[in-house]
Amino acid sequence: MTAPCLSSPAPATLAALAEAAELEILAAPAGAHAPVHAVRIGDLAPGALVLAVGLDPTSNQFTRLLTEAAETGAAGVVTRRPADATWVQARARHLGIAVLALPTALTWDEALTRTRAALGSGAPEPGIGDPRSALADAAAVALGGAVDITDHHLRLVAYSALDHESDDLRRATVVARRVPDDLEQRLRTSGELNRITHAHAPVLLDEPPRLVTPLRAGPEVLGYLWLSPVGATFGPGAQAGMTDVARAVAATLVRTATPGRDRRAAEALREALSGSSTPGILLGGREDDAFQLVGFRLRDRAALSEVDGAHLEHLVALRLSPLAVTRWGDGVYAMVTPSIDTGLITDLVARSASQLGMKLVAVLGQPSHGRSAVSQAGRELERALRVEAHQDVVSIMDLRTQCILHEPGELAAERPHLMPGYLRRLAETDEPRLDVHRQTLQAYFDANCDMAAAARALYVHRNTMRYRLRRLQELSGMDLESPLDRLLAELELRLSTPDGGAS
């Protein structure tokens, strides 16, 4: 069976790279949609976008670079924006070369990373300043061999540049910026590539030896991690370590391949949640449009790692198509339209468990109006994510009671003198039986102070219940005959229990 041909992706354009890196197009004689085939630092090549790092745009050296770039057929030149861009624009139009300006807030490394990430289908040309190259070096150190990272079309994304001896296959891959055609053909016709794509552990290839594992973001295969041995054999633990390394590499691919528009929306949502600004129309629609927030956290309340957070953001963006999605605090938050199908959220939580190994709780906030309401909606959702949820997907209204108790509970933790201290005294006088005392009080209050009903709930005799209540009153100093003492005791009990003391 003949292997299917892979069609080459359409080249990126000046406009696309300008959007990805937030560059300003000062001049584009051939139009903003002129193609860009590579991004280089001071190195001229046909179709390349050249970064004029360290050159003053008013200097003679920059003028010479513009002239040489035009003669070479470069796609354009990126410079720091001069105070007066008129001369640069006139010179660029005269020479027929595009010029783009780098904003003050952006570093050259960031510009290089963003433009190369936007190049093609998100597979940047390996080079200095690309964080994937540094990651490939780190992976090589961790795995004890030479590392190559390719995208799902087998084009080279990054490779380790440490002092590892390369064989003919690796040298050919680096030179051609992709896996050589003969190896790709062999992998496809033999079914090895299909086996690697569906594998959940590294696959060993022969002639020459390679360990290969897919780079996944949820159900999507972003590319492949290739490990070459140093010498004849792989180092100890290399095969076992590749799974963790591949997960980190995939997370980096997800982050750097995110379109500029989505990154800005994520930043705007994060700023709005923190209360430092309002996201305005950047998130789409009018200022007064309705929206809902959905929050996700790990069920065990652990903090999301950088890798897990990146994978979860990608999965949320893929499954929910939100207006924006971002990491905030210990969770991931998405802004969606109020008409969202909750079945999609349920499916996402199930997929995160099966595909990412993350057990999540998702809380759906109330519909809100006006982007200025994002901060308040975010605070309410953050509080709801901190309380106990007995379902994987729950509405914030289902947690209303626990949320109401959570805020005064935070206040009581900051100002313990506001509480009568009955539980503290029980802990001091009879710490081994503190849990029994708490259960007794909770059953008593849940039964509306009906001692017989409380005894039945605990499966103890009425006399046992009577003894327990008398004993805990003696130890704590509370008087359960006093309505005020009962009120304060129940409040202290509920506020000291994560789920509000619910049975």
Secondary structure, DSSP 8 states (H G I E B T S, - for coil): -----------EEHHHHHHHHT-EEEE-TT-TT-EE-EEEES---TTEEEE-TT--TTSHHHHHHHHHHHHHT-SEEEEE--S--HHHHHHHHHHT-EEEEE-TTS-HHHHHHHHHHHSTTT-----TT-HHHHHHHHHHHHHTEEEEEEETT-BEEEE--SS----HHHHHHHHHTB--HHHHHHHHHHTHHHHHHT-SS-EEETTTTEEEEEEEETTEEEEEEEEEESSSS--TTHHHHHHHHHHHHHHHHHHHTS-HHHHHHHHHHHHHHHTS---GGGGSS-TT-EEEEEEEEETT-----HHHHHHHHHHHHHHH--SEEEEETTEEEEEE-TT--HHHHHHHHHHHHHHS---EEEEE---EESGGGHHHHHHHHHHHHHS--SSSEEEGGGGHHHHHHHHHHHHHHH-GGGS--HHHHHHHHHGGGHHHHHHHHHHHHHTTT-HHHHHHHHT--HHHHHHHHHHHHHHH---TTSHHHHHHHHHHHHHTSTTTT--
